[in-house]
């Protein structure tokens, strides 16, 4: 993987960890990370440990 991809991916994960899950910014970053990695919302949320958030509808 190119270094630019890894830097962007890691920055997005870091942002998600620092944002409240109910914030609009969280949803935006989650969608961006999903588009970058090809992972769906549930997989990303599980990776963050947000098991209870898996049932939330996508914004």
QUIVENSUL-V756588 format. One record per residue. PSI is psi as a letter, one per 40 degrees, with the letter a starting at -180 (* if undefined). OMEGA is omega in radians with two decimals (999 if undefined). BURIAL is 1 if it has 9 or more other ideal C-beta (glycine too) atoms within 8 Angstrom, else 0. Layout:
PSI,OMEGA,BURIAL  PSI,OMEGA,BURIAL
This chain:
h,3.12,0  i,-3.13,0  d,-3.14,0  d,3.12,0  d,-3.11,1  d,3.12,1  d,-3.13,0  d,3.14,1  d,-3.13,1  d,3.11,0  d,3.12,0  d,3.08,1  d,-3.14,1  d,3.11,0  d,-3.13,1  d,-3.13,1  d,-3.07,0  e,-3.08,0  i,3.04,1  h,-3.07,0  d,-3.12,1  e,-3.08,0  i,3.08,0  d,3.14,0  d,3.12,0  d,3.13,1  d,3.13,1  d,-3.14,0  d,3.11,1  d,3.12,1  d,3.13,0  d,3.11,1  d,3.11,1  d,3.12,1  d,-3.11,0  d,-3.02,1  d,-3.05,0  e,3.11,0  i,3.08,0  i,-3.09,0  d,-3.09,0  d,-3.13,0  d,3.12,0  d,3.13,1  d,3.09,1  d,3.11,1  d,3.11,0  e,-3.11,0  e,3.14,0  g,-3.09,1  d,-3.12,0  d,-3.11,0  e,-3.08,0  d,-3.11,1  e,3.13,0  h,3.10,0  i,3.08,0  i,-3.13,0  *,999,0
